[in-house]
Amino acid sequence: MNQPTTSDSTCSDAAPLPYAGIRVVEFTHMVMGPSCGLMLADLGAEVIKVEPVGHGRDGDATRKLLGSGAGFFPLFNRNKKSLTLDLQTEEGRQAALRLIATADVVCENFKPGTMRKLGLDYDSLKDRFPRLIYVSHKGFLPGPYEHRTALDEVVQMMGGLAYMTGRPGDPLRAGASVNDIMGGMFGAMGAMAALAQREKTGRGQEVQSALFENNIFLVAQHMMQFAVTGKPAAPMPARISAWAIYDVFEVQGGEQIFLAVVSDGAWRVFCDAFGLDALRDDPRLGSNNDRVLARGWLMPLLREKMAPYSAAHIAGVFEQHGLPFAPIARPQDLLDDPHLNATGALAPIALPDGRTSQTVLLPFTLDGRRMQVRLSPPRLGEHSLEILTALGYSSDQARALAQGNTVASQENVRTD
């Protein structure tokens, strides 16, 4: 059984989680929609993930992804319950409606028109359930592009982010699902705002979040740079940095370390720490702007000066003097990061196949506490009988529905 690691409704014995008592029903897959549900779940909501069965389907497809998708399901589906239904059948849809009748929030991230075909879109539900908050995650908000199929990489390419990340002429997607995750985050923020407004009006509403518009928000600083200066933003690898020393250095043993010296005072500290008196006193390097203009000859010289030192030695000097630096870490290295482990940023989970692992918690605290893992990622359909019998189905009916089979009788079943 999927055992919680803390109380289902509190982040401490005395403090209830903010959304304890809120029920969320999610019809989601992949990353964007599940990210929204994850954030609400971590904040205390009961999140029920409806997963497909029947017609050759066997739950959220991310359960079986390989390669770069292998971490999707365990990361984005903790603190949730799994209910299996065949929404292609009338009985499955009726069970979904009965569940929605108990919900505060519904979220979905399927192609435009999918939920409408099932009779589970907002327009089909809003009059019947006027307090319902309905969160749709799409590729594009309504407009000329809304019919297109979008992916994170698609909107990074068309939304300027890949252009800014790669070298000139070589657009490159960001190294994480930034739009999917942030799109889900904005969907969760919209749900939170709608819940707050429902307290005032008594009515729910539809919330829409989209990959493309999220990406545009990410590159808005570069759009505004052009608006202010009249000059296009250069891709990050080709940009003229605002600071002279703000780069990756290759040092002893081929190791790499990022070093930043971003003020005149920091320049003097840096030069003193490494015995660079001649550079400190060079009148051509008196100000940050002078050093920016001198990068052509200054950076090769500094690379030569830093090369004999180990990355650990340089890191120690920079830390001692309060100068910014960073080792070049790989994602797997972070599981052993001393800061993350000391501050409780990582927490244990049980994977659906029975193995255990560490997972990453939400990056904020409430009253000094991190939001914890209460439920490990669920096994497919793990909570189906619990949920369906609570909705009034008999045990036999619940088992049939959860397996995508015909229910013997639906007498006395209410769907409102």
Buried (B, 14 or more C-beta within 10 A) or exposed (E): EBEEBBBEBBBBEEEEBBBBEBBBBBBBBBBBBBBBBBBBBBBBBBBBBBBBBBEEBBBBBBBEBEEEBEBBBBBBBBBBBBBBBBBBBEBBBBBBBBBBBBBBBBBBBBEBEBBEEBBBBBEBBBEEBEEBBBBBBBBBBEEEBBEBEBBBBBBBBBBBBBBBBBEEEEBBBBEEBBBBBBBBBBBBBBBBEBBEBBEEEEEBBBBBBBBBBBBBBBBEEBEEBEEEEEEEBBBBEEEEEEBBBBBEBBBBEEBEBEBBBBEBEBBBBBBEBBEBEEBBEBEEBEEBEBBBBBBEEBBEEBBEBBEEBEBEBBBEBBEEEEBEBEBEEEEEEBEEBEEBEEEEBBBEBBBBEEEEBBBEBBEEEBEEEBBBBBBBBBBBBBBBBEBBBEBEBEEEBBBBBBBBBEBEEBEEBEBE
